[in-house]
Amino acid sequence: MNLRPVVRPVLVALAVFAAVAIVATFVAKPLAVSGARAIAHSRGLELSWSKFDLRWPARAEVLDLAVFRPERDDTLLRARRAEAGMRPLPLLLMRTEPDFVSLEGVWLRLPPPGEAELDTLAPGAESAVEDVEASVRQRAEAVVRTLLAPARKLPRLRVNAVEVTRGDDPLLTLEALALDRAGAATHLAVSGTYHGEAEVPFDLLLAWQADDRLTGRAQCDIPDRGNPNAKPLVLTFDGRVSQDQKSREVRVAEGSTLRVGDAVARVQGLAAAAGPRFKVEAAFDGLDRKTVVASVPRVMLGPLTGLEVRGSWDWHVDFDLDLAKPDSLHFHADVVPHGLSLDPALSRPSPSAIAGPFTAQIQLPRGRVVTREISPLNPYFRPLTHISPYLRDAVVTNEDGGFWKHRGFNTEAIGLAVAANLRAGSFKRGAGTITMQLARNLWLGHRRTLARKGQEVVMAWVVEHLSGVSKERMLEVYLNIIEWGPEVHGAEEAARYYFATDASALSLEECLFMAIVVPSPSKWKWRFKPDGTLRPYARAQMRFIAGKMAAKGWLDPAQVPVADSIRVTLRGPARELFASPDAAAAVAAR
């Protein structure tokens, strides 16, 4: 969530109130009012209110405050009541030190999500990429500046009844936020509700002592349908956090701990203005099934709660990113098993079951489910040896080039994806593996939540390490269940639908086409012009995949086609969509 549209109006409002309080100490109210408006105007904003009061010695109160941006006709903030005060004694020395800020009945509006960006940039858009990279760095720099704000000198803060919306949709409610000082110590308390797929109440307590020791506790009450007594997610932190204003760094010291329920991790980290740079290290040791189930709400674990595993494991992760050099990102995650094994008889679902014939309940987007027999009982089932090697290698190249080497998830691909997304300023590249897609399609579904993504990573690791299923069988199942078009699942159904042939008899060009369909099978028609010929970008994608196959040694370089020469002729039922002028017009309109 981008908080800049929230933070900026709040900071502007605080600056306005502080300035008004100073002016009010020495000059008349009309000058104070005009000064407040001038400050806002210099930032492209305008202010309005129903009441503006100044009090001695340095206090301002505003009722029904509104902060809006006239150039976009966009209201950023409304507050029923706002009050700010300065410390009187520093004013005598001509220094401005805010003493307190109070906001009540606040409404903040975030812009609605923008439309999805195109997969490719228009010619001459290189400068736009540079602007995006600069914007990402600026946001990261703002985060570091916030972390470096002298917390022990911040004004006392009281915020009550805050509503944050994204467009017209509720996003966040803050019931109360209080920031207090006690000598050199700082205390923060926050309570509210996050409005996502479900209402998630939360509260947070932090105490930062004079010796840099930070202790905190956060609780999220994640709803679990059918389980009114569901336990909350509880996080506690105990460690030392220091602000070094000289080096412009915030450090989480070695020996700090983060507890998730009963599971304890050693953590340390760094946020530096130079770069800016972010570094995090965490290590959970001695985890077992009992600890995890007791520590993480069932709704977050999902199908993982049905896995019966014996033994224990450690989980270590470290992340180091310098925004000035995003390609140098270091990311490593590792699971260290200790006598870890899976009980396939008691586990539900049982990843081991896919080693032999089984009935697949294929999970599709928007909650759809279709069934396919992954056995000779299905006339469209094809063993891996009966699927064209061109198709096998083209799909692996496009979906998961490291499939034969990784063990469930590919940390190198994750690092490359993070770097690419940072350069793009949005989510442009994923790092999902074929094993993760298999877990998603067979057991987990396609909900876009952080919990579901975590389940996917864990299930992929279990399939690769504990199920006993070979890589060849994983790929065989994958190629027989993935969606390739409307009600089209598996390589054989797809070969018949597009080309009226067997999956073993596909040409290289046909296999390259089917490979580019896999990421978005519902949009396969967009690869064609209304007359049924491939669009240039589709041919370029197919040429790129063939080149990557040759680089891996999976294709003779002499077979890599020139993009302009690539031709694909639809011969199966898919051809009917382009068989008449009316059908072609309908395709063009989509």
C-alpha positions as CSV (number, residue, x, y, z in Angstrom):
1,M,0.0,0.0,0.0
2,N,1.4,3.4,-1.0
3,L,1.1,5.6,2.1
4,R,2.5,8.8,0.5
5,P,-1.0,10.2,-0.2
6,V,-1.8,9.6,3.5
7,V,1.4,10.8,5.0
8,R,1.9,14.0,2.9
9,P,-1.5,15.7,3.8
10,V,-0.9,14.8,7.5
11,L,2.5,16.3,7.5
12,V,1.3,19.4,5.6
13,A,-1.5,19.8,8.1
14,L,1.0,19.5,11.0
15,A,3.3,22.1,9.4
16,V,0.4,24.4,8.9
17,F,-0.8,24.1,12.5
18,A,2.8,24.6,13.9
19,A,3.3,27.7,11.7
20,V,0.0,29.1,12.8
21,A,0.9,28.6,16.4
22,I,4.1,30.4,16.0
23,V,2.6,33.3,14.1
24,A,-0.3,33.5,16.6
25,T,2.2,34.2,19.4
26,F,3.4,37.4,17.8
27,V,0.9,38.7,15.3
28,A,-2.8,39.0,14.6
29,K,-5.1,36.3,13.6
30,P,-5.6,37.5,10.0
31,L,-1.9,37.2,9.3
32,A,-1.9,33.8,10.9
33,V,-4.7,32.6,8.6
34,S,-3.1,34.1,5.5
35,G,0.2,32.5,6.5
36,A,-1.4,29.0,6.9
37,R,-3.0,29.3,3.4
38,A,0.3,30.4,1.9
39,I,2.1,27.4,3.3
40,A,-0.5,25.1,1.8
41,H,-0.6,26.9,-1.5
42,S,3.2,26.6,-1.8
43,R,2.7,22.8,-1.8
44,G,-0.1,22.9,-4.4
45,L,-2.8,22.5,-1.7
46,E,-5.7,24.6,-0.4
47,L,-7.2,24.7,3.1
48,S,-10.7,25.3,4.3
49,W,-12.3,25.3,7.8
50,S,-15.4,26.4,9.7
51,K,-13.5,27.7,12.8
52,F,-9.9,28.9,13.4
53,D,-8.9,29.7,17.0
54,L,-5.6,30.9,18.4
55,R,-4.7,30.6,22.0
56,W,-1.9,31.8,24.2
57,P,0.9,31.0,24.4
58,A,1.3,28.9,21.2
59,R,-1.7,26.8,20.3
60,A,-4.0,26.6,17.3
61,E,-7.3,24.8,16.9
62,V,-9.2,24.3,13.7
63,L,-12.6,22.8,13.2
64,D,-13.8,21.0,10.0
65,L,-10.5,21.2,8.3
66,A,-10.2,20.1,4.7
67,V,-7.0,19.8,2.7
68,F,-7.5,19.4,-1.0
69,R,-5.6,19.6,-4.3
70,P,-7.3,22.0,-6.7
71,E,-5.5,20.9,-9.8
72,R,-7.0,17.4,-9.5
73,D,-10.2,18.4,-7.7
74,D,-9.1,15.8,-5.1
75,T,-9.7,16.1,-1.4
76,L,-6.8,14.5,0.5
77,L,-7.9,15.0,4.1
78,R,-10.8,16.0,6.3
79,A,-10.7,16.4,10.0
80,R,-13.5,17.3,12.4
81,R,-11.0,18.8,14.8
82,A,-7.3,19.5,14.7
83,E,-5.2,21.1,17.4
84,A,-1.4,21.7,17.6
85,G,0.8,23.5,20.1
86,M,4.4,24.6,20.4
87,R,6.7,24.4,23.5
88,P,6.6,28.0,25.0
89,L,10.2,28.2,26.4
90,P,12.0,27.4,23.1
91,L,10.0,30.1,21.4
92,L,11.6,32.7,23.7
93,L,14.9,31.6,22.1
94,M,13.4,31.8,18.6
95,R,13.3,28.0,18.3
96,T,10.3,26.1,17.1
97,E,9.7,22.8,18.9
98,P,6.2,21.2,18.5
99,D,4.8,20.0,21.8
100,F,1.6,18.1,20.8
101,V,-0.7,17.4,17.9
102,S,-4.3,16.2,18.1
103,L,-6.6,15.1,15.3
104,E,-10.1,13.8,15.6
105,G,-12.6,12.5,13.0
106,V,-10.1,12.2,10.2
107,W,-10.9,11.0,6.7
108,L,-8.2,10.2,4.2
109,R,-8.7,9.1,0.6
110,L,-6.1,7.1,-1.4
111,P,-6.5,7.0,-5.2
112,P,-8.0,3.8,-6.6
113,P,-5.6,1.3,-8.2
114,G,-4.5,2.3,-11.7
115,E,-5.1,0.1,-14.7
116,A,-2.6,-2.6,-15.3
117,E,0.5,-1.5,-17.2
118,L,1.3,-3.0,-20.6
119,D,3.8,-5.8,-20.8
120,T,6.1,-3.8,-23.1
121,L,7.2,-0.2,-23.2
122,A,6.4,2.0,-26.2
123,P,9.4,3.1,-28.3
124,G,11.3,5.9,-26.7
125,A,10.1,5.1,-23.2
126,E,13.6,4.5,-21.7
127,S,13.4,7.9,-20.0
128,A,10.2,6.8,-18.3
129,V,12.0,3.8,-16.9
130,E,14.6,6.1,-15.4
131,D,11.9,8.3,-13.9
132,V,10.3,5.2,-12.4
133,E,13.6,4.0,-10.9
134,A,14.1,7.5,-9.4
135,S,10.5,7.4,-8.0
136,V,11.2,4.0,-6.3
137,R,14.4,5.4,-4.8
138,Q,12.6,8.5,-3.6
139,R,9.9,6.4,-1.9
140,A,12.6,4.3,-0.2
141,E,14.5,7.4,0.9
142,A,11.2,8.7,2.4
143,V,10.9,5.4,4.4
144,V,14.5,5.8,5.7
145,R,13.9,9.5,6.6
146,T,10.8,8.4,8.6
147,L,12.8,5.7,10.4
148,L,15.5,8.3,11.2
149,A,13.1,10.9,12.6
150,P,14.3,11.6,16.1
151,A,11.7,9.6,17.9
152,R,12.6,10.9,21.3
153,K,11.9,14.5,20.2
154,L,8.7,13.9,18.3
155,P,5.6,15.8,19.6
156,R,3.0,14.0,21.6
157,L,0.4,12.8,19.2
158,R,-3.3,11.9,19.6
159,V,-5.3,10.7,16.7
160,N,-8.9,9.3,17.0
161,A,-11.4,8.0,14.5
162,V,-9.5,7.9,11.3
163,E,-11.0,6.4,8.1
164,V,-8.8,5.6,5.1
165,T,-10.4,4.6,1.8
166,R,-9.0,3.6,-1.5
167,G,-11.3,5.3,-4.0
168,D,-14.7,4.7,-2.4
169,D,-13.8,1.4,-0.8
170,P,-12.9,1.3,3.0
171,L,-9.3,0.3,3.5
172,L,-8.3,1.1,7.1
173,T,-9.9,2.3,10.3
174,L,-7.7,3.7,13.1
175,E,-9.7,3.8,16.3
176,A,-6.9,5.4,18.2
177,L,-3.2,6.3,17.9
178,A,-1.2,7.7,20.7
179,L,2.5,8.7,20.8
180,D,3.8,9.7,24.2
181,R,7.1,10.6,25.8
182,A,8.3,9.6,29.3
183,G,11.7,11.2,29.8
184,A,13.9,9.7,27.1
185,A,11.5,6.9,26.4
186,T,8.9,6.9,23.6
187,H,5.6,4.9,23.7
188,L,3.3,4.2,20.8
189,A,-0.2,2.6,20.9
190,V,-2.3,1.9,17.9
191,S,-5.7,0.1,17.4
192,G,-7.9,-0.3,14.4
193,T,-9.3,-2.5,11.7
194,Y,-8.0,-3.4,8.2
195,H,-10.7,-3.8,5.6
196,G,-9.6,-6.4,3.1
197,E,-11.3,-9.6,2.1
198,A,-12.3,-9.8,5.7
199,E,-12.4,-7.4,8.6
200,V,-9.1,-7.8,10.6
201,P,-9.0,-5.9,13.9
202,F,-5.4,-5.2,15.1
203,D,-3.6,-3.4,17.9
204,L,0.1,-2.5,18.4
205,L,2.1,-1.5,21.5
206,L,5.7,-0.3,21.3
207,A,8.1,1.0,24.0
208,W,11.5,2.4,23.0
209,Q,13.7,3.0,26.1
210,A,16.6,5.4,26.6
211,D,19.1,2.5,26.2
212,D,17.7,1.8,22.7
213,R,15.8,-1.3,23.9
214,L,12.6,-1.7,21.8
215,T,9.8,-4.0,23.0
216,G,6.6,-4.4,21.2
217,R,3.5,-6.5,20.7
218,A,1.1,-6.7,17.8
219,Q,-2.0,-8.7,17.5
220,C,-4.3,-9.4,14.5
221,D,-7.6,-11.1,15.0
222,I,-7.9,-12.9,11.6
223,P,-11.5,-14.2,11.2
224,D,-11.9,-17.9,10.6
225,R,-15.3,-19.0,9.3
226,G,-16.9,-21.7,11.4
227,N,-14.3,-21.2,14.2
228,P,-15.5,-18.4,16.5
229,N,-12.7,-19.3,19.0
230,A,-9.9,-18.9,16.5
231,K,-6.7,-17.7,18.0
232,P,-5.2,-14.4,16.9
233,L,-1.8,-13.9,15.2
234,V,0.5,-12.5,17.9
235,L,3.9,-11.0,17.2
236,T,6.3,-9.8,19.9
237,F,9.7,-8.1,19.5
238,D,12.5,-7.6,22.0
239,G,15.8,-6.1,20.9
240,R,17.9,-3.0,20.4
241,V,17.1,-0.5,17.7
242,S,19.4,2.5,17.3
243,Q,19.3,5.6,15.2
244,D,22.7,6.8,14.0
245,Q,22.2,10.3,12.7
246,K,25.8,10.7,11.7
247,S,25.9,7.7,9.4
248,R,22.2,8.1,8.6
249,E,21.4,4.5,9.6
250,V,18.8,2.6,11.6
251,R,20.1,-0.7,13.0
252,V,18.4,-3.7,14.6
253,A,21.1,-5.2,16.7
254,E,22.2,-8.8,16.6
255,G,20.5,-10.7,19.4
256,S,17.1,-9.1,18.8
257,T,14.2,-11.6,18.7
258,L,10.9,-11.7,16.9
259,R,8.4,-14.2,18.3
260,V,5.5,-15.4,16.2
261,G,3.2,-17.2,18.8
262,D,5.6,-19.8,20.2
263,A,8.1,-19.7,17.4
264,V,11.1,-17.5,18.1
265,A,13.5,-16.0,15.4
266,R,16.8,-14.3,15.9
267,V,16.7,-11.1,13.8
268,Q,19.0,-8.2,12.8
269,G,18.7,-5.6,10.2
270,L,19.8,-2.2,8.7
271,A,18.1,0.7,6.9
272,A,20.6,3.2,5.5
273,A,20.1,6.5,3.7
274,A,23.0,5.8,1.4
275,G,21.5,3.9,-1.5
276,P,19.1,3.7,0.2
277,R,19.9,0.2,1.5
278,F,17.8,-2.4,3.4
279,K,19.2,-5.5,5.0
280,V,17.4,-8.2,7.0
281,E,18.5,-11.5,8.5
282,A,16.2,-13.9,10.4
283,A,16.6,-17.4,11.7
284,F,14.0,-19.7,13.1
285,D,15.5,-22.8,14.7
286,G,13.9,-26.0,16.0
287,L,10.5,-25.6,14.4
288,D,8.1,-28.5,14.4
289,R,4.5,-29.1,13.4
290,K,3.1,-28.6,16.9
291,T,4.8,-25.3,17.3
292,V,3.7,-24.0,13.9
293,V,0.1,-25.0,14.3
294,A,0.0,-23.5,17.8
295,S,1.6,-20.2,16.6
296,V,-0.1,-19.5,13.3
297,P,-3.9,-19.2,12.9
298,R,-5.5,-22.1,11.0
299,V,-6.9,-19.8,8.3
300,M,-3.4,-18.6,7.4
301,L,-2.1,-22.2,7.2
302,G,-4.9,-23.4,5.0
303,P,-4.3,-26.9,3.6
304,L,-1.0,-27.0,5.4
305,T,-2.7,-27.8,8.6
306,G,-3.5,-31.3,7.1
307,L,0.2,-32.2,6.5
308,E,1.4,-34.7,9.1
309,V,5.2,-34.3,9.4
310,R,7.6,-35.7,11.9
311,G,10.9,-34.2,13.0
312,S,12.0,-30.5,13.0
313,W,13.6,-27.9,10.8
314,D,15.3,-24.6,10.8
315,W,14.5,-21.7,8.5
316,H,17.0,-19.0,7.7
317,V,16.6,-16.0,5.4
318,D,18.7,-13.0,4.5
319,F,17.9,-10.1,2.2
320,D,20.2,-7.3,1.2
321,L,19.1,-4.6,-1.3
322,D,20.9,-1.4,-2.3
323,L,18.4,0.7,-4.4
324,A,21.4,2.4,-6.1
325,K,22.4,-1.1,-7.5
326,P,19.2,-3.2,-7.6
327,D,20.8,-5.8,-9.7
328,S,23.2,-6.6,-6.8
329,L,20.3,-7.7,-4.7
330,H,21.2,-10.6,-2.4
331,F,18.4,-13.0,-1.3
332,H,18.8,-16.4,0.2
333,A,16.4,-18.7,2.0
334,D,17.1,-22.1,3.3
335,V,15.4,-24.9,5.2
336,V,17.5,-27.2,7.2
337,P,15.6,-30.5,8.1
338,H,16.3,-32.5,11.2
339,G,14.8,-36.0,10.8
340,L,12.0,-34.5,8.8
341,S,9.5,-36.8,7.1
342,L,6.0,-36.8,5.7
343,D,3.3,-39.3,6.7
344,P,1.5,-39.8,3.3
345,A,-1.2,-42.0,4.9
346,L,-2.3,-39.3,7.4
347,S,-1.7,-36.2,5.4
348,R,-4.7,-34.5,3.7
349,P,-3.9,-33.4,1.1
350,S,-1.2,-35.9,0.5
351,P,1.5,-34.6,-2.0
352,S,2.8,-38.2,-2.3
353,A,-0.6,-39.3,-3.9
354,I,0.4,-37.6,-7.2
355,A,3.1,-40.2,-7.7
356,G,0.5,-42.7,-9.0
357,P,-2.8,-42.5,-10.8
358,F,-5.2,-40.0,-9.1
359,T,-8.2,-37.7,-9.7
360,A,-7.1,-34.1,-9.9
361,Q,-9.5,-31.4,-8.6
362,I,-7.9,-28.6,-10.6
363,Q,-8.3,-25.2,-8.8
364,L,-8.9,-22.3,-11.3
365,P,-9.2,-18.5,-10.8
366,R,-12.5,-17.1,-9.4
367,G,-13.1,-20.3,-7.4
368,R,-13.8,-22.6,-10.4
369,V,-12.9,-26.3,-10.1
370,V,-12.6,-28.9,-12.8
371,T,-11.9,-32.6,-12.6
372,R,-9.4,-34.7,-14.6
373,E,-8.2,-38.2,-14.3
374,I,-4.4,-38.3,-14.3
375,S,-4.3,-41.9,-15.5
376,P,-5.0,-44.1,-18.6
377,L,-8.7,-43.9,-17.6
378,N,-8.6,-40.4,-19.2
379,P,-8.2,-40.8,-23.0
380,Y,-6.5,-37.4,-23.1
381,F,-3.9,-38.2,-20.5
382,R,-0.4,-38.4,-22.0
383,P,2.7,-39.7,-20.2
384,L,5.7,-37.3,-20.5
385,T,7.3,-39.6,-23.2
386,H,4.2,-39.1,-25.4
387,I,4.3,-35.3,-25.3
388,S,6.5,-33.5,-27.8
389,P,9.9,-32.7,-26.4
390,Y,9.6,-29.3,-28.1
391,L,6.5,-28.5,-26.0
392,R,8.0,-29.9,-22.8
393,D,11.1,-27.8,-23.2
394,A,9.3,-24.6,-24.4
395,V,7.0,-24.6,-21.4
396,V,9.8,-25.2,-18.9
397,T,11.8,-22.5,-20.6
398,N,9.0,-19.9,-20.4
399,E,7.6,-20.9,-17.0
400,D,10.5,-22.0,-14.9
401,G,13.9,-22.2,-16.6
402,G,15.6,-23.6,-13.5
403,F,13.0,-26.4,-12.9
404,W,15.5,-29.2,-13.3
405,K,17.9,-27.6,-10.8
406,H,15.9,-26.0,-8.0
407,R,14.1,-27.8,-5.1
408,G,10.7,-26.1,-5.0
409,F,11.5,-22.4,-5.2
410,N,14.3,-20.5,-7.0
411,T,16.0,-17.9,-4.8
412,E,18.0,-16.6,-7.8
413,A,14.8,-16.0,-9.8
414,I,13.2,-14.3,-6.8
415,G,16.2,-11.9,-6.7
416,L,16.0,-11.2,-10.4
417,A,12.3,-10.6,-10.2
418,V,12.6,-8.2,-7.3
419,A,15.2,-6.2,-9.1
420,A,13.1,-6.1,-12.3
421,N,10.0,-5.0,-10.4
422,L,12.0,-2.3,-8.6
423,R,13.2,-0.9,-11.9
424,A,9.7,-1.0,-13.4
425,G,8.1,0.5,-10.3
426,S,5.4,-2.1,-10.3
427,F,4.8,-5.9,-10.4
428,K,6.1,-6.9,-13.8
429,R,7.8,-10.2,-13.2
430,G,7.0,-13.1,-11.0
431,A,9.3,-15.9,-9.6
432,G,6.9,-18.7,-9.3
433,T,8.2,-22.2,-10.2
434,I,6.4,-25.1,-11.9
435,T,6.3,-26.9,-8.5
436,M,4.6,-23.8,-7.0
437,Q,2.1,-23.7,-9.8
438,L,1.4,-27.4,-9.3
439,A,0.7,-26.8,-5.6
440,R,-1.6,-23.8,-6.6
441,N,-3.5,-25.8,-9.2
442,L,-4.0,-29.0,-7.2
443,W,-4.5,-27.8,-3.6
444,L,-4.4,-24.1,-2.9
445,G,-6.3,-22.1,-5.4
446,H,-5.6,-18.7,-6.8
447,R,-6.5,-16.2,-4.1
448,R,-4.0,-13.3,-4.2
449,T,-3.2,-13.1,-0.6
450,L,0.2,-13.1,1.3
451,A,-1.0,-16.2,3.3
452,R,-1.8,-18.1,0.1
453,K,1.6,-17.3,-1.4
454,G,3.3,-18.5,1.7
455,Q,1.3,-21.7,1.6
456,E,2.4,-22.2,-2.0
457,V,6.1,-21.9,-1.1
458,V,5.8,-24.4,1.7
459,M,3.8,-26.9,-0.3
460,A,6.3,-26.7,-3.1
461,W,9.1,-27.4,-0.7
462,V,7.2,-30.4,0.7
463,V,6.5,-31.8,-2.8
464,E,10.2,-31.5,-3.8
465,H,11.8,-32.8,-0.5
466,L,9.3,-35.0,1.3
467,S,6.8,-36.5,-1.2
468,G,9.1,-38.8,-3.1
469,V,7.6,-37.6,-6.4
470,S,10.2,-37.3,-9.2
471,K,10.8,-34.2,-11.2
472,E,9.6,-36.1,-14.3
473,R,6.3,-37.0,-12.7
474,M,5.8,-33.4,-11.5
475,L,6.2,-32.1,-15.0
476,E,4.0,-34.9,-16.4
477,V,1.2,-34.0,-14.0
478,Y,1.7,-30.3,-14.7
479,L,1.5,-30.7,-18.5
480,N,-1.7,-32.8,-18.1
481,I,-3.6,-30.4,-15.8
482,I,-2.7,-26.8,-16.7
483,E,-5.3,-24.6,-18.4
484,W,-4.7,-23.9,-22.1
485,G,-7.9,-22.3,-23.2
486,P,-11.7,-22.5,-22.5
487,E,-12.3,-25.8,-20.7
488,V,-9.0,-27.0,-22.2
489,H,-6.7,-28.8,-19.7
490,G,-3.5,-30.6,-20.5
491,A,-1.3,-30.9,-23.5
492,E,-3.4,-33.4,-25.4
493,E,-6.6,-31.4,-25.1
494,A,-4.8,-28.3,-26.1
495,A,-3.1,-29.9,-29.1
496,R,-6.5,-31.2,-30.3
497,Y,-8.2,-27.8,-29.7
498,Y,-5.7,-25.7,-31.5
499,F,-4.2,-28.0,-34.1
500,A,-6.3,-31.2,-34.3
501,T,-3.3,-33.4,-33.7
502,D,-1.7,-35.5,-31.0
503,A,0.5,-33.8,-28.4
504,S,3.4,-35.9,-29.6
505,A,3.1,-34.7,-33.2
506,L,3.2,-30.9,-32.7
507,S,5.7,-28.9,-34.7
508,L,8.2,-26.5,-33.1
509,E,6.2,-23.4,-34.0
510,E,3.0,-25.0,-32.6
511,C,4.8,-25.8,-29.4
512,L,6.2,-22.3,-29.1
513,F,2.7,-20.9,-29.5
514,M,1.3,-23.2,-26.9
515,A,4.1,-22.1,-24.5
516,I,3.1,-18.4,-24.7
517,V,-0.5,-19.3,-24.1
518,V,0.2,-20.9,-20.6
519,P,0.6,-17.6,-18.6
520,S,-2.8,-16.2,-19.7
521,P,-4.9,-19.0,-21.3
522,S,-8.1,-17.0,-21.3
523,K,-6.4,-14.4,-23.6
524,W,-5.0,-16.7,-26.2
525,K,-7.1,-15.0,-29.0
526,W,-5.2,-11.8,-28.4
527,R,-2.2,-13.4,-30.0
528,F,-3.9,-13.3,-33.4
529,K,-5.1,-10.6,-35.7
530,P,-8.7,-10.7,-36.8
531,D,-7.6,-12.6,-40.0
532,G,-6.1,-15.4,-37.9
533,T,-2.4,-14.5,-38.3
534,L,-0.1,-14.1,-35.4
535,R,0.6,-10.6,-34.1
536,P,4.2,-9.4,-34.2
537,Y,4.6,-9.4,-30.4
538,A,3.4,-13.1,-30.3
539,R,6.0,-14.0,-32.9
540,A,8.7,-12.1,-30.9
541,Q,7.8,-14.0,-27.8
542,M,8.0,-17.3,-29.6
543,R,11.4,-16.4,-31.1
544,F,12.7,-15.4,-27.6
545,I,11.7,-18.7,-26.1
546,A,13.3,-20.7,-28.9
547,G,16.5,-18.7,-28.4
548,K,16.5,-19.5,-24.7
549,M,16.0,-23.2,-25.5
550,A,19.0,-23.1,-27.8
551,A,21.1,-21.3,-25.1
552,K,20.2,-24.2,-22.7
553,G,21.2,-26.8,-25.2
554,W,17.6,-28.0,-25.7
555,L,17.3,-26.9,-29.3
556,D,19.7,-26.8,-32.2
557,P,20.5,-23.2,-32.8
558,A,19.9,-23.7,-36.5
559,Q,16.2,-24.4,-35.6
560,V,15.6,-21.1,-33.9
561,P,13.2,-19.3,-36.3
562,V,13.3,-15.7,-37.4
563,A,10.4,-13.9,-35.8
564,D,9.0,-12.6,-39.1
565,S,9.0,-16.1,-40.6
566,I,7.0,-17.8,-37.8
567,R,3.6,-19.0,-39.0
568,V,0.9,-20.9,-37.0
569,T,-2.2,-22.3,-38.6
570,L,-5.2,-23.2,-36.4
571,R,-6.8,-26.4,-37.5
572,G,-8.8,-27.5,-34.5
573,P,-12.0,-26.1,-32.9
574,A,-10.2,-22.8,-32.1
575,R,-10.2,-22.0,-35.8
576,E,-13.9,-21.5,-35.7
577,L,-13.4,-18.1,-33.9
578,F,-11.8,-16.8,-37.1
579,A,-13.8,-18.7,-39.7
580,S,-16.3,-15.9,-40.5
581,P,-16.1,-12.1,-40.8
582,D,-18.5,-11.7,-37.9
583,A,-16.3,-14.0,-35.7
584,A,-13.2,-12.1,-36.7
585,A,-14.8,-8.8,-35.9
586,A,-15.8,-10.2,-32.4
587,V,-12.2,-11.2,-31.8
588,A,-10.9,-7.8,-32.9
589,A,-13.4,-6.1,-30.5
590,R,-12.1,-8.0,-27.5
